[in-house]
Amino acid sequence: SLFRKLSTAPAVARAEAAPAVVFDHDPELVEAFLAEFADILPAIQRNFATWRANTADTDTLKQLRRGFHTIKGSAPIVGATALGTFGRDLERLTITFHERPDTITPDAIKILEQAIGMLP
């Protein structure tokens, strides 16, 4: 298989075969994304703190979801695909919390808290 060939090839050959990473995103888009993210992150943190204090607060949970939704949509535009995927996963988690409140456990809340803490 291709995986087996790549994993057994000498390290130099693998390094030479690796494509170069090219960042060709519009600097203005990147700047706009970073400015938007600087606004979204504190809102996510505030909404999480409010929701954690009252997990029955579905309006705040929706606001939290919207923050993750924005990251999901905006990050890939500037090449931050991993961040976009992370935002998608967190959005899905908050949708699950909304649709199935029985999934809101202390462990689930802790996981969400840790995930938010990992945002850049």
C-alpha positions in Angstrom: 0.0 0.0 0.0 1.0 3.6 -0.4 1.0 4.1 3.4 3.4 1.2 3.8 5.7 2.6 1.1 5.8 6.0 2.7 6.3 4.7 6.2 9.3 2.6 5.1 11.0 5.1 2.8 14.1 6.8 4.1 13.4 10.0 6.0 15.3 12.2 3.5 13.2 10.8 0.6 10.0 11.5 2.6 11.0 15.0 3.4 12.0 15.7 -0.2 8.6 14.4 -1.4 6.6 16.5 0.9 4.9 19.4 -0.7 5.8 22.9 0.5 3.2 24.7 2.5 2.1 27.8 0.8 0.1 30.6 2.5 -1.5 32.5 -0.3 -4.6 33.9 1.6 -5.5 37.5 1.1 -3.8 39.4 4.0 -6.9 41.6 4.3 -9.1 38.5 4.8 -6.7 37.2 7.4 -6.7 40.5 9.2 -10.6 40.7 9.2 -10.8 37.1 10.4 -8.4 37.8 13.3 -10.3 40.9 14.3 -13.6 39.0 14.2 -12.1 36.1 16.2 -10.8 38.6 18.8 -14.5 39.6 19.3 -15.9 36.1 19.1 -13.6 34.5 21.7 -14.6 36.7 24.6 -18.2 36.3 23.7 -17.9 32.5 23.7 -16.2 32.7 27.0 -18.9 34.9 28.5 -21.7 32.8 27.1 -20.2 29.6 28.3 -19.8 31.0 31.9 -23.5 32.2 31.8 -24.7 28.9 30.4 -22.6 26.8 32.8 -24.3 28.6 35.7 -27.8 27.7 34.3 -27.7 24.9 31.7 -31.4 25.4 31.1 -30.7 28.8 29.5 -31.3 27.8 25.9 -30.9 31.4 24.6 -27.4 31.6 25.9 -26.7 28.1 24.5 -27.8 29.4 21.1 -25.4 32.3 21.4 -22.6 30.0 22.3 -23.5 27.8 19.3 -23.5 30.9 17.0 -19.9 31.7 18.1 -18.7 28.2 17.1 -20.7 28.4 13.9 -18.9 31.6 12.9 -15.5 30.0 13.6 -16.6 27.0 11.6 -17.4 29.1 8.6 -14.8 31.8 8.8 -11.6 29.9 9.7 -11.3 27.7 6.6 -11.5 30.8 4.4 -8.2 32.0 5.7 -6.6 28.5 5.7 -7.3 27.7 9.4 -9.0 24.4 8.5 -8.2 22.7 11.8 -9.8 25.6 13.7 -12.8 25.4 11.4 -13.2 21.7 12.1 -12.8 22.3 15.8 -15.5 25.0 15.6 -17.8 22.6 13.7 -17.3 19.9 16.4 -18.1 22.4 19.2 -21.1 23.6 17.3 -22.4 20.0 17.0 -21.8 19.5 20.7 -23.9 22.5 21.6 -26.7 21.4 19.1 -26.7 18.1 20.9 -27.0 19.8 24.3 -30.0 21.8 22.9 -31.7 18.8 21.3 -30.9 16.3 24.1 -30.5 18.2 27.5 -30.0 14.8 29.1 -26.5 14.8 27.6 -25.5 17.8 29.7 -23.5 16.1 32.4 -20.7 17.6 34.6 -18.1 15.7 32.4 -19.6 17.1 29.2 -19.5 20.6 30.6 -15.9 20.1 31.7 -15.0 18.9 28.1 -16.6 22.0 26.6 -14.8 24.2 29.1 -11.5 22.6 28.2 -12.2 22.9 24.5 -12.9 26.6 24.8 -9.7 26.9 26.8 -7.8 25.5 23.8 -9.1 28.1 21.4 -6.2 30.3 20.3 
